[in-house]
Amino acid sequence: MAFKLPNNKNRFKPKFYGSKEEAAPGVPLIRKKLLPGIEGEANDDGSIFVSTKIKPGSKEETQLLMHEMKHITDMRIGKLGYTDDNVTWNGMTYPRKKGKIYYEGEWLEEGTSSFPWEDHYRKS
C-alpha cells in the first residue's frame, strides 16, 4: 500500500496583516515603526517585523533578516519560546518584564548579546 501525505499546503499559513512581502518562503515580513533602538523582531506567529528606518534591500536589512530568521528557526524547532512574562531557551525559563530579561542574576535589556539565544549574532 502506498503512503500519501495529506495536502497541507496551507497548514501553517496564519493571517499576517495582509503582508505580501516575505523574508523567506512562509515567513511574512512586515515593515512598521518599532520602538526606539529596535530594528527587527521575530514573532512567535512566524512573522518578522522590520523597522521602517531600515532601507529595503540594504546590507543592514540582509544582516537583520539573517539574525531574525535564526530566531524564527529556533522557535519552530522548539529551542526558543517566549511570552509577555518569560523567555524559554533550551528548556530553561527566564523572567521577562519592562523590556528586560532576568539572566544570571541580573536584569538585562532584551536583545543583549550576552543571552545564549543571541549567540549567533556574535558569530555573524
C-alpha positions, 0 to 999 in steps of 0.5 A: 500500500502506498503512503500519501501525505495529506495536502497541507499546503496551507497548514501553517499559513496564519493571517499576517496583516495582509503582508505580501512581502516575505523574508523567506518562503512562509515567513511574512515580513512586515515593515512598521515603526518599532520602538526606539533602538529596535530594528527587527523582531521575530514573532512567535506567529512566524512573522518578522517585523522590520523597522521602517528606518531600515532601507529595503534591500540594504546590507543592514536589512540582509544582516537583520533578516539573517539574525531574525530568521535564526530566531524564527528557526529556533522557535519552530524547532522548539529551542526558543519560546517566549511570552509577555512574562518569560523567555524559554531557551533550551528548556530553561525559563527566564523572567521577562518584564519592562523590556528586560530579561532576568539572566544570571542574576541580573536584569538585562535589556532584551536583545543583549548579546550576552543571552545564549539565544543571541549567540549567533549574532556574535558569530555573524 
